[in-house]
Amino acid sequence: MKQVFAFAFVAMIAATPALAEGISYANARFAYEVSIPLEVSTGKHVAETGEAVTSMSKDGKALLAVWGGKLIQPSFVEEVKAAQDGEHVDGWDVKIIDNQDTYSAFYGTMAEQIYYERMIPSCDGAAAVHYRLEFPVARKAEFEGAVKELDASLKSVPGSCKLD
């Protein structure tokens, strides 16, 4: 997990086309869409790869990564467990908000940082889509609205995935 997040951060630094503030983002490869909240959309530090879109707050203290990937585990539920277990290994104190067959929501804290992550299945169960928003614990109240917007807007959309 740490490597995926580090990759997303590096991709953000080497930003390609920028997204405007607060716009919707759709990814045809993994058949999902999401609305990037204004709190974490500078409009100039967003990079898009075939798998991810990243953005940060204007002060650079909050980082959002949204990405999709083929399932490595046999099922979405097992993929979620592996992701959560990986966060523990990386040193995060992970708390599960809700685990269902159709989504998972969890968060983790380490030192003065917190992240919220949501996962949903996509591509008829062959892939998973994630968002992860990481920011300083002291600013939790400031980003609650962004988490709610991300939760409400992250959706798998019908369409042909391009997994190969």
N, C-alpha and C positions, 0 to 999 in steps of 0.2 A: 504494500500500500504506500509506503514511504516513497518508493521509487516512482510510482505513478504520479503522486502529488508533486515530487521534485521535477518530473518530466513536464507536468503541466505548467509549473512555475517557469521553467526554462523556455518552454514554448511561448509563454506570455511575454517574456523579455524580448524574444525574437519576433515580436508581433508582426503578423501579416495584416490583411485587411481589418480595419477597426469596425466595431459595431457601434451604432449610436446608443446614447444613454437610454436605458429602460426599454429596450426593444426585445421582441420575441426572437428566439433562435430555434431553428429546426435543423435536425441532422438526419439526412436521408439514409446514410449508411447503417445507422442503428435505429432508425424510425422513431425518433423522439423529438419533443419540443419543450421549451422552457422559456419563461420570461426572466430576463436578467434584471434584478431590482436596481433602482437608482442608487441605493446605498453602496453598491459594489460595482457600479458601472461608470468608469471614468470616461468611456467613449473613445479612449485612445490606447489602452493597454490590453486589448483583447486579441487573442490569437486563435485561429481555427486550424485544426488538423482534421484528418479523416475521423478522428475519434473524440476530440475534446474541444471545448471552448473554455477560456479562462478570463477572468477579469479581477480587478482589485478596486478597493475604495480609493478615493482621491488622495488620502494620506498614506496609502500603501500598507496600512496595518491589517486590512481584511482581504483575504484572497478567496475567490470562488473558482472552483473547477467543476465542470460538468462533462461527463464522458460516458461512453458506452464501450462494451467489450463482450466478446463471445464468452459464454460460460466455460469455466475451467472445471468446475465441479459438476456432478451429474444432474443437479437440479438447482433452481433459484434459491430455495431454502438453504441448501448446502453451500451455495455461493455466498449468501449473506453471512452464514456462520464463519466461513473461512475469512471473509473480509473483517469481521469483528474480531476474530482470533488474531489476525495479523496486526490489528491496531494494538492489542494487548502486548504482543511481542515487541512492537515499536516503542512501548513505554507509556501509551495512553491508558488512562483509567476510563474504560468504556462502560456506558450505561445504555441499556436498551429501552427505548421509548415504546416501540411496538414492532413485533415481527409477525407478518401475515404471509400467505401465499402470494399476495398481489403487491406487497410493498414491505419495506423495512425502514424504520427510523431509529437512529441511535446518535449518541454524541459521546465525545471524549474530552477529558481535560488532562493537561500536562503542564506543570509549572503555572505560568500565567496565561496559557492559551486554552481555547476551547474550539471544538469543531462540531458542526451538525452535519450529519450525512443521511441521505435518503436514497434507497435503491428500489428500482422497479424492474420487473421483467419486460423484455421487449423481443421483437422478432419471433413471435410464437414460442417464447420460452427458451430460445437458443442464445439469448444475450441478456445482459443486465445493463441498466443505465443508472448512473449515480450523479448526485450533486454533493459537493462538500464545501461548506463555508467555514473558514477558519479565521478567528479574530481574537483579540485580547479579552480575557474573562471580564475585566473591568468594564467592557463596553457591551456586555450581554444585552442589556435593555435596549440599547441603540439598534441592535441587529435583529431583534425579535420579529419585527415587521418583515424584514427581508426573508427570514426563515419561513414565515407563514406564506409569503408570496411564492417562494420557491416550491414549498410543499404543494400548494394549490395548482401551480402551473406545470410542474414536471409530469409529462404524460407520454406514454407510448402511443404512437399514431399508426393507423392502418397504412400499410404500404409494403412495398417489396424492399426488404433489407438487403444490403450489399455486404454480406459477411465474408465472402471470399475474394 
